[in-house]
Amino acid sequence: MTTHLEIVTTQGERWDLLAWRYYGDPTRYEPIITANPHVPIVPILESGWRLAIPVLDRESAPVLEADLPPWKRGL
């Protein structure tokens, strides 16, 4: 089983945008930063960095309101 995805950054990538893209939650960037100690923690990443994006198990993934049935949403 794959424990991470490998990506190459493009100009303007940010930690929070990567977390949004891969986890659906921009505040979940910490696992990505932890998996990539070779990358400096800067607001905007340069292009060309090889990053490991950890694959999180279902239990640790956030539950998004859009994924809930209508009767469980905060409407």
Backbone atoms as SQL, in Angstrom:
CREATE TABLE atoms (id INTEGER PRIMARY KEY, chain TEXT, resi INTEGER, resn TEXT, atom TEXT, x REAL, y REAL, z REAL);
INSERT INTO atoms VALUES
  (1, 'A', 1, 'MET', 'N', 0.835, -1.186, 0.000),
  (2, 'A', 1, 'MET', 'CA', 0.000, 0.000, 0.000),
  (3, 'A', 1, 'MET', 'C', 0.880, 1.249, 0.000),
  (4, 'A', 2, 'THR', 'N', 0.515, 2.236, -0.773),
  (5, 'A', 2, 'THR', 'CA', 1.280, 3.473, -0.857),
  (6, 'A', 2, 'THR', 'C', 1.064, 4.306, 0.401),
  (7, 'A', 3, 'THR', 'N', 2.158, 4.774, 0.970),
  (8, 'A', 3, 'THR', 'CA', 2.043, 5.594, 2.171),
  (9, 'A', 3, 'THR', 'C', 2.132, 7.083, 1.859),
  (10, 'A', 4, 'HIS', 'N', 2.538, 7.405, 0.626),
  (11, 'A', 4, 'HIS', 'CA', 2.600, 8.814, 0.234),
  (12, 'A', 4, 'HIS', 'C', 2.557, 8.944, -1.291),
  (13, 'A', 5, 'LEU', 'N', 2.172, 10.113, -1.719),
  (14, 'A', 5, 'LEU', 'CA', 2.217, 10.471, -3.136),
  (15, 'A', 5, 'LEU', 'C', 3.431, 11.356, -3.339),
  (16, 'A', 6, 'GLU', 'N', 4.052, 11.271, -4.491),
  (17, 'A', 6, 'GLU', 'CA', 5.156, 12.174, -4.801),
  (18, 'A', 6, 'GLU', 'C', 4.681, 13.190, -5.813),
  (19, 'A', 7, 'ILE', 'N', 4.943, 14.453, -5.514),
  (20, 'A', 7, 'ILE', 'CA', 4.582, 15.528, -6.430),
  (21, 'A', 7, 'ILE', 'C', 5.788, 16.436, -6.620),
  (22, 'A', 8, 'VAL', 'N', 5.727, 17.258, -7.633),
  (23, 'A', 8, 'VAL', 'CA', 6.735, 18.297, -7.866),
  (24, 'A', 8, 'VAL', 'C', 5.987, 19.617, -7.835),
  (25, 'A', 9, 'THR', 'N', 6.475, 20.537, -7.016),
  (26, 'A', 9, 'THR', 'CA', 5.775, 21.810, -6.866),
  (27, 'A', 9, 'THR', 'C', 5.873, 22.663, -8.121),
  (28, 'A', 10, 'THR', 'N', 4.884, 23.522, -8.281),
  (29, 'A', 10, 'THR', 'CA', 4.892, 24.535, -9.330),
  (30, 'A', 10, 'THR', 'C', 4.988, 25.889, -8.650),
  (31, 'A', 11, 'GLN', 'N', 5.337, 26.894, -9.405),
  (32, 'A', 11, 'GLN', 'CA', 5.499, 28.233, -8.845),
  (33, 'A', 11, 'GLN', 'C', 4.212, 28.679, -8.164),
  (34, 'A', 12, 'GLY', 'N', 4.333, 29.174, -6.944),
  (35, 'A', 12, 'GLY', 'CA', 3.191, 29.712, -6.222),
  (36, 'A', 12, 'GLY', 'C', 2.476, 28.726, -5.317),
  (37, 'A', 13, 'GLU', 'N', 2.940, 27.476, -5.253),
  (38, 'A', 13, 'GLU', 'CA', 2.315, 26.497, -4.360),
  (39, 'A', 13, 'GLU', 'C', 2.496, 26.961, -2.918),
  (40, 'A', 14, 'ARG', 'N', 1.500, 26.638, -2.111),
  (41, 'A', 14, 'ARG', 'CA', 1.552, 26.949, -0.677),
  (42, 'A', 14, 'ARG', 'C', 1.179, 25.693, 0.101),
  (43, 'A', 15, 'TRP', 'N', 1.657, 25.619, 1.339),
  (44, 'A', 15, 'TRP', 'CA', 1.372, 24.466, 2.187),
  (45, 'A', 15, 'TRP', 'C', -0.131, 24.280, 2.368),
  (46, 'A', 16, 'ASP', 'N', -0.839, 25.369, 2.623),
  (47, 'A', 16, 'ASP', 'CA', -2.285, 25.251, 2.867),
  (48, 'A', 16, 'ASP', 'C', -3.038, 24.842, 1.608),
  (49, 'A', 17, 'LEU', 'N', -2.574, 25.277, 0.447),
  (50, 'A', 17, 'LEU', 'CA', -3.234, 24.878, -0.797),
  (51, 'A', 17, 'LEU', 'C', -3.004, 23.395, -1.090),
  (52, 'A', 18, 'LEU', 'N', -1.828, 22.900, -0.765),
  (53, 'A', 18, 'LEU', 'CA', -1.568, 21.471, -0.920),
  (54, 'A', 18, 'LEU', 'C', -2.468, 20.658, 0.009),
  (55, 'A', 19, 'ALA', 'N', -2.609, 21.120, 1.249),
  (56, 'A', 19, 'ALA', 'CA', -3.493, 20.428, 2.195),
  (57, 'A', 19, 'ALA', 'C', -4.934, 20.445, 1.697),
  (58, 'A', 20, 'TRP', 'N', -5.376, 21.552, 1.145),
  (59, 'A', 20, 'TRP', 'CA', -6.727, 21.637, 0.593),
  (60, 'A', 20, 'TRP', 'C', -6.900, 20.660, -0.576),
  (61, 'A', 21, 'ARG', 'N', -5.923, 20.639, -1.459),
  (62, 'A', 21, 'ARG', 'CA', -6.011, 19.785, -2.637),
  (63, 'A', 21, 'ARG', 'C', -6.033, 18.301, -2.273),
  (64, 'A', 22, 'TYR', 'N', -5.174, 17.895, -1.348),
  (65, 'A', 22, 'TYR', 'CA', -5.035, 16.471, -1.062),
  (66, 'A', 22, 'TYR', 'C', -5.863, 15.973, 0.122),
  (67, 'A', 23, 'TYR', 'N', -6.233, 16.880, 1.051),
  (68, 'A', 23, 'TYR', 'CA', -6.988, 16.453, 2.232),
  (69, 'A', 23, 'TYR', 'C', -8.357, 17.113, 2.349),
  (70, 'A', 24, 'GLY', 'N', -8.601, 18.131, 1.536),
  (71, 'A', 24, 'GLY', 'CA', -9.882, 18.820, 1.626),
  (72, 'A', 24, 'GLY', 'C', -9.977, 19.775, 2.794),
  (73, 'A', 25, 'ASP', 'N', -8.851, 20.083, 3.424),
  (74, 'A', 25, 'ASP', 'CA', -8.830, 20.962, 4.593),
  (75, 'A', 25, 'ASP', 'C', -7.510, 21.740, 4.596),
  (76, 'A', 26, 'PRO', 'N', -7.565, 23.050, 4.394),
  (77, 'A', 26, 'PRO', 'CA', -6.317, 23.819, 4.319),
  (78, 'A', 26, 'PRO', 'C', -5.545, 23.890, 5.630),
  (79, 'A', 27, 'THR', 'N', -6.160, 23.537, 6.739),
  (80, 'A', 27, 'THR', 'CA', -5.455, 23.583, 8.021),
  (81, 'A', 27, 'THR', 'C', -4.691, 22.293, 8.320),
  (82, 'A', 28, 'ARG', 'N', -4.770, 21.292, 7.458),
  (83, 'A', 28, 'ARG', 'CA', -4.114, 19.998, 7.689),
  (84, 'A', 28, 'ARG', 'C', -2.748, 19.912, 6.995),
  (85, 'A', 29, 'TYR', 'N', -2.019, 21.008, 6.940),
  (86, 'A', 29, 'TYR', 'CA', -0.733, 21.033, 6.247),
  (87, 'A', 29, 'TYR', 'C', 0.399, 20.408, 7.062),
  (88, 'A', 30, 'GLU', 'N', 0.219, 20.213, 8.355),
  (89, 'A', 30, 'GLU', 'CA', 1.302, 19.713, 9.203),
  (90, 'A', 30, 'GLU', 'C', 1.844, 18.352, 8.753),
  (91, 'A', 31, 'PRO', 'N', 1.013, 17.364, 8.377),
  (92, 'A', 31, 'PRO', 'CA', 1.599, 16.098, 7.912),
  (93, 'A', 31, 'PRO', 'C', 2.480, 16.271, 6.671),
  (94, 'A', 32, 'ILE', 'N', 2.147, 17.222, 5.828),
  (95, 'A', 32, 'ILE', 'CA', 2.939, 17.455, 4.617),
  (96, 'A', 32, 'ILE', 'C', 4.288, 18.078, 4.988),
  (97, 'A', 33, 'ILE', 'N', 4.269, 19.051, 5.874),
  (98, 'A', 33, 'ILE', 'CA', 5.518, 19.686, 6.317),
  (99, 'A', 33, 'ILE', 'C', 6.409, 18.662, 7.024),
  (100, 'A', 34, 'THR', 'N', 5.821, 17.850, 7.891),
  (101, 'A', 34, 'THR', 'CA', 6.587, 16.852, 8.635),
  (102, 'A', 34, 'THR', 'C', 7.237, 15.826, 7.705),
  (103, 'A', 35, 'ALA', 'N', 6.547, 15.469, 6.636),
  (104, 'A', 35, 'ALA', 'CA', 7.069, 14.471, 5.694),
  (105, 'A', 35, 'ALA', 'C', 8.154, 15.023, 4.772),
  (106, 'A', 36, 'ASN', 'N', 8.372, 16.337, 4.813),
  (107, 'A', 36, 'ASN', 'CA', 9.319, 16.972, 3.902),
  (108, 'A', 36, 'ASN', 'C', 10.293, 17.888, 4.644),
  (109, 'A', 37, 'PRO', 'N', 11.118, 17.321, 5.529),
  (110, 'A', 37, 'PRO', 'CA', 12.040, 18.165, 6.297),
  (111, 'A', 37, 'PRO', 'C', 13.100, 18.856, 5.437),
  (112, 'A', 38, 'HIS', 'N', 13.296, 18.413, 4.214),
  (113, 'A', 38, 'HIS', 'CA', 14.288, 19.001, 3.315),
  (114, 'A', 38, 'HIS', 'C', 13.798, 20.301, 2.668),
  (115, 'A', 39, 'VAL', 'N', 12.519, 20.620, 2.837),
  (116, 'A', 39, 'VAL', 'CA', 11.945, 21.818, 2.211),
  (117, 'A', 39, 'VAL', 'C', 11.829, 22.919, 3.256),
  (118, 'A', 40, 'PRO', 'N', 12.320, 24.118, 2.964),
  (119, 'A', 40, 'PRO', 'CA', 12.198, 25.209, 3.937),
  (120, 'A', 40, 'PRO', 'C', 10.738, 25.602, 4.139),
  (121, 'A', 41, 'ILE', 'N', 10.408, 25.973, 5.364),
  (122, 'A', 41, 'ILE', 'CA', 9.044, 26.395, 5.672),
  (123, 'A', 41, 'ILE', 'C', 8.937, 27.881, 5.335),
  (124, 'A', 42, 'VAL', 'N', 8.439, 28.124, 4.147),
  (125, 'A', 42, 'VAL', 'CA', 8.263, 29.482, 3.638),
  (126, 'A', 42, 'VAL', 'C', 6.807, 29.639, 3.204),
  (127, 'A', 43, 'PRO', 'N', 6.302, 30.873, 3.130),
  (128, 'A', 43, 'PRO', 'CA', 4.902, 31.056, 2.749),
  (129, 'A', 43, 'PRO', 'C', 4.557, 30.539, 1.349),
  (130, 'A', 44, 'ILE', 'N', 5.459, 30.763, 0.383),
  (131, 'A', 44, 'ILE', 'CA', 5.214, 30.325, -0.993),
  (132, 'A', 44, 'ILE', 'C', 6.396, 29.469, -1.434),
  (133, 'A', 45, 'LEU', 'N', 6.088, 28.254, -1.896),
  (134, 'A', 45, 'LEU', 'CA', 7.134, 27.325, -2.308),
  (135, 'A', 45, 'LEU', 'C', 7.620, 27.625, -3.722),
  (136, 'A', 46, 'GLU', 'N', 8.876, 27.374, -3.964),
  (137, 'A', 46, 'GLU', 'CA', 9.429, 27.518, -5.305),
  (138, 'A', 46, 'GLU', 'C', 9.034, 26.316, -6.144),
  (139, 'A', 47, 'SER', 'N', 9.087, 26.469, -7.427),
  (140, 'A', 47, 'SER', 'CA', 8.790, 25.333, -8.305),
  (141, 'A', 47, 'SER', 'C', 9.961, 24.362, -8.313),
  (142, 'A', 48, 'GLY', 'N', 9.649, 23.093, -8.554),
  (143, 'A', 48, 'GLY', 'CA', 10.682, 22.084, -8.679),
  (144, 'A', 48, 'GLY', 'C', 10.998, 21.275, -7.440),
  (145, 'A', 49, 'TRP', 'N', 10.400, 21.592, -6.288),
  (146, 'A', 49, 'TRP', 'CA', 10.641, 20.802, -5.088),
  (147, 'A', 49, 'TRP', 'C', 9.876, 19.491, -5.196),
  (148, 'A', 50, 'ARG', 'N', 10.548, 18.382, -4.888),
  (149, 'A', 50, 'ARG', 'CA', 9.873, 17.079, -4.814),
  (150, 'A', 50, 'ARG', 'C', 9.323, 16.922, -3.398),
  (151, 'A', 51, 'LEU', 'N', 8.020, 16.726, -3.314),
  (152, 'A', 51, 'LEU', 'CA', 7.374, 16.596, -2.013),
  (153, 'A', 51, 'LEU', 'C', 6.704, 15.240, -1.882),
  (154, 'A', 52, 'ALA', 'N', 6.696, 14.728, -0.661),
  (155, 'A', 52, 'ALA', 'CA', 5.932, 13.533, -0.318),
  (156, 'A', 52, 'ALA', 'C', 4.653, 14.006, 0.364),
  (157, 'A', 53, 'ILE', 'N', 3.517, 13.584, -0.162),
  (158, 'A', 53, 'ILE', 'CA', 2.223, 13.906, 0.444),
  (159, 'A', 53, 'ILE', 'C', 1.734, 12.630, 1.121),
  (160, 'A', 54, 'PRO', 'N', 1.749, 12.581, 2.464),
  (161, 'A', 54, 'PRO', 'CA', 1.325, 11.361, 3.149),
  (162, 'A', 54, 'PRO', 'C', -0.135, 11.019, 2.835),
  (163, 'A', 55, 'VAL', 'N', -0.378, 9.729, 2.642),
  (164, 'A', 55, 'VAL', 'CA', -1.739, 9.256, 2.458),
  (165, 'A', 55, 'VAL', 'C', -2.281, 8.997, 3.863),
  (166, 'A', 56, 'LEU', 'N', -3.312, 9.737, 4.227),
  (167, 'A', 56, 'LEU', 'CA', -3.896, 9.602, 5.557),
  (168, 'A', 56, 'LEU', 'C', -5.012, 8.567, 5.530),
  (169, 'A', 57, 'ASP', 'N', -5.144, 7.832, 6.612),
  (170, 'A', 57, 'ASP', 'CA', -6.231, 6.856, 6.684),
  (171, 'A', 57, 'ASP', 'C', -7.565, 7.576, 6.862),
  (172, 'A', 58, 'ARG', 'N', -8.638, 6.874, 6.615),
  (173, 'A', 58, 'ARG', 'CA', -9.981, 7.459, 6.664),
  (174, 'A', 58, 'ARG', 'C', -10.313, 8.041, 8.034),
  (175, 'A', 59, 'GLU', 'N', -9.850, 7.401, 9.106),
  (176, 'A', 59, 'GLU', 'CA', -10.174, 7.882, 10.446),
  (177, 'A', 59, 'GLU', 'C', -9.572, 9.255, 10.723),
  (178, 'A', 60, 'SER', 'N', -8.412, 9.547, 10.127),
  (179, 'A', 60, 'SER', 'CA', -7.766, 10.825, 10.390),
  (180, 'A', 60, 'SER', 'C', -8.171, 11.903, 9.389),
  (181, 'A', 61, 'ALA', 'N', -8.923, 11.527, 8.369),
  (182, 'A', 61, 'ALA', 'CA', -9.359, 12.503, 7.372),
  (183, 'A', 61, 'ALA', 'C', -10.521, 13.317, 7.924),
  (184, 'A', 62, 'PRO', 'N', -10.572, 14.600, 7.607),
  (185, 'A', 62, 'PRO', 'CA', -11.671, 15.424, 8.103),
  (186, 'A', 62, 'PRO', 'C', -12.991, 15.047, 7.425),
  (187, 'A', 63, 'VAL', 'N', -14.065, 15.256, 8.149),
  (188, 'A', 63, 'VAL', 'CA', -15.392, 15.053, 7.572),
  (189, 'A', 63, 'VAL', 'C', -15.875, 16.414, 7.088),
  (190, 'A', 64, 'LEU', 'N', -16.083, 16.527, 5.804),
  (191, 'A', 64, 'LEU', 'CA', -16.532, 17.784, 5.228),
  (192, 'A', 64, 'LEU', 'C', -18.051, 17.829, 5.229),
  (193, 'A', 65, 'GLU', 'N', -18.600, 18.982, 5.490),
  (194, 'A', 65, 'GLU', 'CA', -20.051, 19.131, 5.539),
  (195, 'A', 65, 'GLU', 'C', -20.701, 18.683, 4.238),
  (196, 'A', 66, 'ALA', 'N', -20.041, 18.925, 3.114),
  (197, 'A', 66, 'ALA', 'CA', -20.602, 18.533, 1.817),
  (198, 'A', 66, 'ALA', 'C', -20.702, 17.017, 1.677),
  (199, 'A', 67, 'ASP', 'N', -19.920, 16.265, 2.464),
  (200, 'A', 67, 'ASP', 'CA', -19.960, 14.805, 2.409),
  (201, 'A', 67, 'ASP', 'C', -21.074, 14.213, 3.268),
  (202, 'A', 68, 'LEU', 'N', -21.667, 15.028, 4.129),
  (203, 'A', 68, 'LEU', 'CA', -22.713, 14.552, 5.022),
  (204, 'A', 68, 'LEU', 'C', -24.069, 14.531, 4.321),
  (205, 'A', 69, 'PRO', 'N', -24.960, 13.644, 4.770),
  (206, 'A', 69, 'PRO', 'CA', -26.307, 13.685, 4.230),
  (207, 'A', 69, 'PRO', 'C', -27.005, 14.971, 4.671),
  (208, 'A', 70, 'PRO', 'N', -28.027, 15.417, 3.949),
  (209, 'A', 70, 'PRO', 'CA', -28.669, 16.698, 4.257),
  (210, 'A', 70, 'PRO', 'C', -29.131, 16.850, 5.702),
  (211, 'A', 71, 'TRP', 'N', -29.623, 15.784, 6.327),
  (212, 'A', 71, 'TRP', 'CA', -30.145, 15.898, 7.665),
  (213, 'A', 71, 'TRP', 'C', -29.066, 16.044, 8.746),
  (214, 'A', 72, 'LYS', 'N', -27.791, 15.807, 8.356),
  (215, 'A', 72, 'LYS', 'CA', -26.695, 15.979, 9.315),
  (216, 'A', 72, 'LYS', 'C', -25.909, 17.275, 9.085),
  (217, 'A', 73, 'ARG', 'N', -26.252, 18.004, 8.066),
  (218, 'A', 73, 'ARG', 'CA', -25.553, 19.275, 7.798),
  (219, 'A', 73, 'ARG', 'C', -26.091, 20.345, 8.724),
  (220, 'A', 74, 'GLY', 'N', -25.274, 21.341, 9.003),
  (221, 'A', 74, 'GLY', 'CA', -25.666, 22.441, 9.887),
  (222, 'A', 74, 'GLY', 'C', -26.542, 23.467, 9.194),
  (223, 'A', 75, 'LEU', 'N', -27.586, 23.029, 8.567),
  (224, 'A', 75, 'LEU', 'CA', -28.487, 23.959, 7.850),
  (225, 'A', 75, 'LEU', 'C', -29.557, 24.498, 8.756);
